[in-house]
Amino acid sequence: MAVHDEAGQDGEVVDFALWFCNFSTWLGKHGIYLEDLYVRPELRGRGYGRALLTELARIAVERGYGRLEWWVLDWNEPAIRFYKSLGARPMDEWTVYRVTGPALRDLAAGGSPP
């Protein structure tokens, strides 16, 4: 999903949201996971990000989904302030775990990490 420059003169994409449906076993409903939200740096603060998130929220409500969620880096204070201004709240009780590289290959092979 993308919102284009309102002037429409150059036809270039100025922002995008990459998302997919997920499922919450806690809610027993689908949701939307926002993988990436991007607005060109020189155009931030003009409402493009809000427009994308508003559209995702509209889709979620229209389809009866239970939530819209995403991750944000803990040092990205401008983004955190922006998301909180929209009513988003951090999920402090969760910790992200990831397996990559050799550990992923070891796990796939049924072994233990070094």
N, C-alpha and C positions, 0 to 999 in steps of 0.2 A: 504494500500500500504506500502511496506517495502523494504528497500534496505539492503542486507545482507553484512556481513563482506567480503571485497574483497578477503581476503586470503581464505575464504570458508572452512577453516579447521574445525571449530566447528559447522558451520551451524546455529548459533544462530542469532536471529534478533537483530540488533544493533540500529534500528530506526524505526519509523512508523509515518504515517500521517493518521488521521481519518478525513474524509471529507464527505460532502454530497452536493447535488445540492440545490440551492435556486432559487428564482425568484425575479428580481428587477422590480417593477412597474415603476420606474424612467427610466430605460433603455428599458423595454419591452422585456427583455431577461433573460435567466437563467444565473446563476453564480455558482461558487464553494465557499462554506463556509468551511474553515479549522477549525475544532473543536479542534484538538490537533495535535501538532508536537512534537515528542520526539526523542532525540538522546542520547544514553548513555553518561553520563558526561565525562568519560575518552576518548571518541571518538569525542567529539565536536571539531570543528575547522578543520576537515578533509574533509569537503565537503558533508557530508551525508545530512544535512539539506537543503543545496543548491540543491542537486540532487532531493530531494523530492519536493521542491517548483518548480523546473524546470519542473518536470514531471506533476505536477498539472497545471502549466501554459500551457504546451503543450496540455494537455487534454482540457483545457478551450478554447484555440485558435482553436484546431481541431474541436471542437463541436460548435463553433460559440458563445460561452458564452461571456457575457459582462464584467465579473470581477472575480477576486480571492480575497477573503477577510478573515480576521481573527481578533481576539482580542489579545491584549498583555497587561499585567499588566503595569501600568505607572511607576513602580519602577524597571522594568526589563531592565536596561540600555544595557546590552550586547545583548539581543534579539532585542531591538529597533535599536541599531546600525547595527546589522546584517540585519534586515528587510529593513532599509533605504538604505543599500548598494546594495540591490536588486532592488531599485526603488520604494519600498512601501512608502506610505505617510499616516500619521495619519489622521483620520477623526475627527478633533477637534470640529466640530460643532454638533456632536452627543453625547448624553448622554444615557447610558444604564439604563433601568428601569427593575426591577424584583419584582415579587410578589411570596412569599414563605410562608410556614408554616401556622400559624393561619390566616394570611391575605389572603392567597390563598383559604383556606377553606371557609372563610367568603365571599369572592368574588364569589366563586362557588355556595354558598347558596343564593346569591342575597343580602347579607347584606353589611354593612359597616365595615371597620376595626375598632378595639377598639380605 
